Amino acid sequence: MIYAGFWKRFLAFVIDGFIVFLISCVLIIPLYITPLSLILATLYKVIFETSPLRSTPGKSIMGLAVVRANGSTMTVKDSIVRFAVSFISSMFLFIGYLISLFNEKKQTFHDMVAGTVVIEETFAAPNYWSIFVNQWKILFSSAAQTYHESKTNTFETTARHVDPTPPTAAQSLEELYNLYKKGILTEEEYNTKKAEYLSRL
């Protein structure tokens, strides 16, 4: 793997920022940081970086891809962690970005935390819209399946703790008698409920 240099990464960052800015304008999202614009930027990063492209449009234009340290594609968790920590890298005069100038793999602080590297990659005129839509479908269907499985497991776990066998007549009468012996039911109430129960058999 050939690790990407600082200036290529910087130009990719500028291009991606401009693309997100344009999308924000189209969607009429305020241009300052708001929950909506933050969600948009997160989706932009996560969907492209976890796709087979392994690169945002800005990075691919500069011939770069972001991958895990072993060269594999990032997971959704990796991408979210990396993006979140990038805000910390921006603090204190962007020192989190500048440290990439002084280590062998040219990793920023958020790369180190997420266990990722940015490498040089060759792309053959990717269709960004198609990649975005396909990866969105994959992530959405995967999330839906995970949710369905969790609900199914919860139901099965609950079902295992519920005795599906209704109480027998003897058990019901015994419980009624126990309530009477404990003083919860008077003799009159006991006899009345016992007669009602027996009449339904």
N, C-alpha and C positions, 0 to 999 in steps of 0.2 A: 504493500500500500504506500502511495505517495501522499504525504500529509500536506494539506493546503496551507498556503502562506497567509499572513495577516491581511495584506491589501486585497487579495482576491476575495477573502471572506468579508472584508469591509464593503466592497462593491456589491457583493451578493446581498448583504444586509440592507444596503441603500435601495437596491432594486425591489427586494421583498417589501420593504417599508412603503415604497411608492405604490406598489400593487395593492397592498392592504388599504392605503390611503384612498386610492381610486374606488375600491369596492365600498369603502365606508361612504364615499360621496354618492355613489349610485344608490346605496341603501338608505341614504339620508341619516346616517349615524353620526352623532357629534364627533368632531375630529379630535377632541381631547380624550383622555383615558376614561372610559365609562365601563360598566359591566358588559354592555352590548359589544363595544369595540374590542374589549379584552377577550370575550368569547369568540368573536370573529377571528382575531389574530391567533387564538389557540387552535381553533378548528383548521385554519389555514396551515399552520405548522404541522399539527398532528396528522391530518389526512395525507398531506404530501410526503412527509418524512417517513410514515409507516407504509407507504405504498411501494410497489415494485420499483418506482423511480428513485426512492430513497433520498429525495431532494426536493426542496421548494423550487418554484420557477426561477427565483433569483439565483439560487445556488446552481441550478442546472445550466442557466445561461452563462455562468462563469466557469462551468465545467467542474462543479463540486458536488459531493454527496456527503450526507452525515449518516454514520453507521455506528454500531457498537464497536468496542475496542477489538473484538475478535473478527470484525468484518461482516457480521450478520445484520439484518434489518432491525431497526429499533422497534420496540413494542410501544403501545400507546402510553404505558406508564413511563417508559424512558423519555418519550418525546415531551410529555407533560412536565415531568421533573426538570428536564433540560430547559424548557421554555420558562418555567417558573423561576428557576435559579438564575436565569439570564438577567433578571431584574437586579439581583444582588451583584452580578458582574458589572452592571452599569454604574453602581455606586462608587464613591471615592475616586472620581476621575477615570472611570472605566478601567480600573486596575484589573478587574476580573477578566477583561478582554486582553489587556496588554501582557499578561503573564504568558500568553501563547507565544510571545517572542522569545521566551527564555526556557522552553522545555522541548525535549526531543520530538514529541508527537504533536507539537504546536497546539496543545489543548488549552482552551479557556477554562475559567473556574467552573462554569456550568457543564462543560465537557467532562471535567474530572469528576464532578458530583454524579452525573448521569452515566458515566462510564462509556462515553462516546468519543469519536474522533471525526474530523472533517477531512475527506480525502479527495484527490483529483479523480474525476470520472469523465468518461466520454458518453455523450447522449446523441441519439439519432432523431432529431426533430420531434420531441415528444408532444402528444396532444394533451395539453394540461387539463382541459375541461373533461375529456374522457377519463383521464386518470383520477381526477377529483371525484367524479360521479361514481365510478366503479369502486373506488376505495371507500367512499361514503356508504355505499350499499353493503359492502363487506363488513364494515365496522358496525353499522346499524343492525344488520342481521345477526352478527355475533353477540351484540349487546342484548338483543331481544331473546336470543336463544339462552344466554346466561340467565336472564331474568326468569324465563319460563322454567328452566331447570331448577332454579332456587325456589320458586313457588311450588314446583312439583315435589321437591325434597322436603319442604316444610309441611306440605299436605300429608306426605307419606309418613313423616315422623310423628305428626299429630295423630294420624290414623292408627299407628302402632300402639299409641297410648290410650286409645279408646276401645273399650271392650264391646265388640259388635254383637255379643250374645245377650239377648234380653234376659232379665231375671226370671227364674222359674216361679211357679205358683208358691212352692214351699218357701223359696227365698223371700218373696214378697211378704208372705204371712209372718215369716220369722222376723223381718225388719219391723213390721208393724207391731209385733209382740214386744220387741226390744224397746221400741219407743214407749210402749205402755209400761214396761218394767222400770224404765228410767224416769217415769213420772212425767214424760212429755205429753202423753195422752192420758186422759182420764179413762176409767173403766167404761163409761158410757160411750165416749168417743171411740175407744178401741173397738167395742162391740158393733157400733154403727158402721165404722169404716171396714171392719172385717166382713160384716153382712153385705155391704156394698160391693166389696171386692169379690166375694164368693158368688154374688148374683151375676157378675159379668163373666164368670168362667163358663 
